[in-house]
Amino acid sequence: LAALQKGEVDAAAGNVCGLSPANAPDLDKLEATGKYKVIWSPGYAWEHIDLNTTKFPLDDVKVRQALYYATDKKGIADTLYFGKIGTVDLPAAVGPGRSWAYTDNYTKYPYDLEKAKALLKEAGWDCTALPCTKKVTEGGQEVTKRLEITLMTTDRTDRTALAQVMQAQWKKANVGVNLQFLYGRGLFATCSAGGPLNCRTFDAGIYTWIGGDDPQFLGQYNCSSVGTKENNWTGQNYPGYCDKEADDAIKQSEANAEITLSRDKRKPYIEKFFQLFTRDVPVIPLFVATEPYPYRVTFKNFKPGPTQFSAFGWNAWEWEISK
């Protein structure tokens, strides 16, 4: 950044050069000088919230949908990332103009606090006070349950800030949220070491998955990848999402030799999976990692690569620069 401000370099390649959305204010000032331009390029790492679909109260799809409606992604992007980070609706960072697998045919959850409250009411929750409550019968007796969940993430500074924003947003719907911050290996520890994701003891968890040009979900969101005691807690389907139609769509797309080598044949199955996945909300996708690429205005044809494997300098033969 200092070298850019002094005019000592012609371009810089995002994270490789130590630049991130946290540098947005300084990069905006740099761009305002008229000497540099900045490209904000979305990548394939996608931040999201896993919801444990087999654990009360998140075993109710209406509660999960309500949390999604109560999530203001733009507010997160503006508050924490200076509006420079791209939001995402689909898993694996699949988005328009970025993936051949993108479709617009899926359930969308624009920020709508009133819709969130209505869904909680439909699910039987009384949300006149924090937290919402619900009377249920257990062991032949009526008991009052509280709509309270623990949101886990790592102790990385930006993640703790994100969790605090989520806590405040969901509180507006009178959902009680307790925060728990773990060091990275603690969150992702094996079940034998007490890892909450692998043991599936968590309620909700914020972390990052890495997508790619060719989205793959087998091993991540198919039924046999749900960790259980019977399979020794193997598999990375931490939300415990298991829908037979979605499972079949994933298998057809990625494991059927007659289909998997053809994008055209795969796309209807991927679209079906997206429709079911967004209907059921085992995960709330938030945003994709976005990198800044500042370059001198006299540097022609400088641009980030179009695929996950396009290294910085992928089109160097096209570069032209004048002082």
N, C-alpha and C positions, 0 to 999 in steps of 0.2 A: 504493500500500500504506500509506504513512504517513497519507494522508487517511482511509483506512478505519479505521486504528488509532485515529485521533483522533475518529472518528465524524462526520467532516465531509461524507461523501458517503453517499448511500442505496444505490448499487449501482455495480458496475464491470463492464465488458465484456471479460473475458479479455485476449487479446493486444493488443487496441486500447488497453488501459489499462496495458500493460506487465506483465501477470500471466501466469505459466506454472506448470507443476508444480514448478519450482524454488522457488516461494513457498509450497509446501504446508505446511511446518512453521508459518510465520507465519499462514497462513490457517486452519489447524487451531486455533491459539490464539485467533484472532479468533472462530471459530465457537463455541469453548468458553465465550466470555463470555455466550452466549445472546442477543447483540444482532444477530448476523448468521448467515445460512445461506450455504452455498457449493454451487453446482451445478457438477459436473465434466462438461463437455459434449464428447463425441468429435466431431472434425471429419472432413474428407475427405482430409487429407494423411496418407499412410501411409509409414512407414519400413520399409525392407526390405533384403534382401541379394540382389543379382543373382549368379547362379552361371553361369560361362561353360560352357555345355553342349557346346561343341565343342573344349574344351581339356583335355588330361590334367591331373589325374585326375578332373576334374569332368564328363568326358564319359560317365562311368559313373553311371547313374541310382541304383544302390545306394549309391554314395558320397554323392550329393546327398541321398538319403533319410536316410542315416546322420547327416549334418550337421544335418538338420532335427530328428531325434529327439534329437540332442545339444544342441539349443538350448532353454534354459529361459526362455521368454518371461516367465513370472511372476517369475522371479528377477531378470530385467532390470528389469521394472516396479517391483519392490520396492526393488531396490538403487539404481537411478538416478533413479527418479521417484516415490519415496515411495508406491508403490502406487496412484497417482492416474491413471495412463495406461491406456487400454484396448488390450488385445492384439487382433490380427486374424489370421485364417487365409486370407482370400481377397483377391485383388488388387482395386485400386480402392477399398479401405476398405469393401467390401461386408460388412455384418454384420447380425445379427438386430435388428429394430426400427429399422434405419437405412436399409435399401434394399429396394425392391420386388423386386430381383433376387436377394435372398439365398435360399439353399437349404442344408439341412443334409446334403444328399447329396453328399459329397465325401470324399476321404481326409484323415484327421486325423492329426496328429503330436504327441501329448502328449509331454512331456519323458520320455524313457526311455533312459537311458545304456546299459543292457544291450542293448536293441534296436539301438541305434546300433552297438555293438561287434559284435553278431551279423551285421548287414548288411555291415560291413566284412570280416568273416571270410568271408562268402558271396562277396564280391567278390574274394577271394583275397589279402587283406592280412593280414600277420602283425603284430599290434598288441601284442606282448609288451613292446615298448619304444617310446619316443618318438623319432622318429616311426615310424608303421607302415611296413613295407617290403613290397615285392612283386617277385618275380622275373618278368621278361618277356623275350621274345626280340626283339632288334632287330638287323637286318642279319645274321641267322644266328647271333648270339651272345646268350648269356644275360646280362642285366644286372639289377642291383637298383635298383628305383625307390623313392623315399621319398614318403610321403603328406604333402606339404608344400605349402601354398598361400600366396599373398600376398593379404591382405585390405586393400583400399584404401577410403579415405573422405576427406572433407574435414578440414581442420584445425580445424574448429569444436569448441569445448571439449566439448560434450555428445557429439559424434560420436567424438572420440578416446576418451572414457570408455567409450562403447558398444563400440567396437572392442576395447578392452582386456578388457572382460567377455566378448565373444565368443571372444577368444583363449584366455582361461582356461577357458571352458566346453568348447570343442572339444579343448583339451589333455587333458581328462579321458578322452577317447576315443583319446588318443595321436595326434591329428591335429596336425601342426606348422603353426603359423600365424605368418607374418611380417606385420607391420603397416607400412602406408605411408600417410602423411597428405599430402594435396595441398591447395593452396588451391582454392577452389571452381571457378574458371574452368579450372584445370589438370585437374581430374577430368572436366569436361564439355567440354573443348576439342575442336575439330573434329579429324578424323583427320590432316588436313594439318599441324595444329599439334601432333600427337603425343598427342591425347587418348586415354587408355586405354579409355574406354567406347566412344567412336565408332569407334576402330580395333579394338575387341574384342580387345585384347592383355591385358586384365586376367584375373585368376583369379576373384576375388569382390569385390564392391563394395557399400558401404552408402550409400544416399542416399534421397531422398524423391520419390515421385510424388504428384500431386494427383488424387484421384478426384472423384466427384460423384454427384448424385442418380440420374443415368442413366449407368450404367457403359459405357464404350467401350474396346474393346481392338484395334480395327482401326488399324494404324499402330504398334502397340506389341508385340503378341505373335503377329501373323500372319507367315507365312513370307517374304513379299515385303518385310517391314520389317527383315529381318536385314541389317545392313551388310556389304557385301563389296567387294572390289576392283572387281568388274564393275559395281556400281551406285554406285561412287565413295563408298562408306561412308555411304550415306544410310539413314535409318530409325532408329527408336529401340528396336528389338528387340535390346538389348545382350546378353542372355543367349544369343542365337542359337537361340532356341526355335523349332522347326519340326516340328509334328506335323500330318499331313494332315487327320485328323479334327477336331482343334482348329481348324485353319485354316478348314475348311468351316463349323464351328459359328459362328465369329466372323463370317464373311462372310454366312451366312444371317441372323444376328441383326442385323447392322448395314448390310448392303448389298443385301438382297433387298427390293425395294419392296413385295412382298406380305406381308412379315413385320415389317419394321423399325418400322412405325408402331403395332404392337400389342404391348403388354406381354405379354399372354397367349400370343401366338404366339412372341415372342422368348424367353420364359423357358426352355422346354425346351432351346433351343440354348445359352443362357448356362449352364444347369446342366450340359450336356454338356461345355462348355469348362472349367468349374470342376473337373469330375471328372478330365479329362485333365491339366489344369494341375497339380492337386495330386498326381496320380499321378506326374508326371514331374519335379516340383520344379525348374523353372528359376529359381525365386525362392523365398526364404523370407520371407514377410510377417512383420513383427514387431509393430508397434503403430500406432495412429492418434494424430495430434496431438490433445491433449485440453486444453481451455481451462477455467480456473476463472471462474465467474460469482458473485461474492459479492454479497449483497443484504441489506438490513435486514429483520428478521423481520416488521416491520409493513408491508412492501412486498408487496402482494398481486398475483398474476398476473405477476410478473416471471419471465421464462424465455427461454432462447436460442431462436432461430428453428428451425423443423423442417426447413428445406431449406438448401442451400448458398447460396441467394440471399436468405435472410431476414436482413436487416440488423438490428443491435441496435436495439431499439425497434419491431420489426415489429408488436407487438400493444399499442402504447402506449394505444390506446383502452380497453383492459381494466385498465390499471394503477390501483391504489388505494394510497394511502400515508397512514399516520397516525403522528404523532410520539409 
